[in-house]
């Protein structure tokens, strides 16, 4: 009698890394321009630490449920219906605003690439519309089609990233990383960057999928998450070194409205590396669009009770993709802003709610005298620290974006 082989740790790590790495990283150099490289490294390390802990807190609760239990079920059982509704709204908002960001980002990348190659100027909204129609059709067609295309695109993304990085690093100015131009204030700008890095290290909706994938092997899931986050950290670190060692800090003050195209054109590198960078950006946008789009597509189909027939999937596709596409055509320059607002609401569902949830769960476990199957690292105070981190990230974004306080926003004024 043969036993079923347990999934590998590396496989899970690649799933986690693949979920985190995407188009959101195009916003990181812009969001980090004020604090520059040294503080960027500090914020990245802090974000990895806190987001890893929140993933473990979700895992601690999830391992006491049957494999396949959804994140919504965990929230509803431990925090009640009100927080379940808040969580559902936050998740939906994040996915919708990310789809808008990817629609806008696609228009910028496609139009810029066409102009660089042929000299022909195509309006960003037109490129965004074509992009959205094509890839919405793929999601509508089948989940299998999304899965196969995503695999191909992920390979293309990694190949073009390495090719672009090789060319950009050849033009690296190391002193620029540690002796940037402009004013000498750096640390204060770190606050405005928190939601951007939070979004870029967020994969927490996948934790219940890991439990379904691995079963109750908590130590194996912990290793997969840790390795996946380490891979993502190294990926982002090289990205930030390449961009900040290539573009002058003061140049970010004149970035203009089309932020993605501006970033792609500011990089000094051989022509081949610049085209590799554009293709990397395109692959990153497509994979992110498909991932977020499929997640929201399935969520809306379940919420609105649409069936899986062609007609049912068409209605789901309309509800899922038409609003962000229309918004992207009306407001074609909101990529970085959208990633920031995604971070604001991601702080609620992926940081604050897990912290609250594990506090309640531990109290219920203690009252019933049950022994925990798995315990997240950090002790009794860590959930409260996590909640504080999520609150600081959310409040910082509100202050930086809504009130445009110059102390928190490098681009204010």
Secondary structure as UniProt FT lines:
FT   HELIX           9..20
FT   TURN            23..24
FT   HELIX           25..31
FT   TURN            32..35
FT   HELIX           36..62
FT   TURN            63..64
FT   TURN            67..68
FT   HELIX           71..79
FT   HELIX           81..118
FT   HELIX           124..141
FT   HELIX           143..169
FT   TURN            170..171
FT   HELIX           174..178
FT   HELIX           187..189
FT   HELIX           190..200
FT   HELIX           204..206
FT   HELIX           207..214
FT   HELIX           218..244
FT   TURN            245..246
FT   HELIX           249..254
FT   HELIX           259..266
FT   HELIX           271..304
FT   HELIX           310..330
FT   TURN            332..333
FT   HELIX           335..347
FT   HELIX           348..352
FT   HELIX           353..368
FT   TURN            377..378
FT   HELIX           382..397
FT   HELIX           398..402
FT   TURN            406..408
FT   TURN            410..411
//
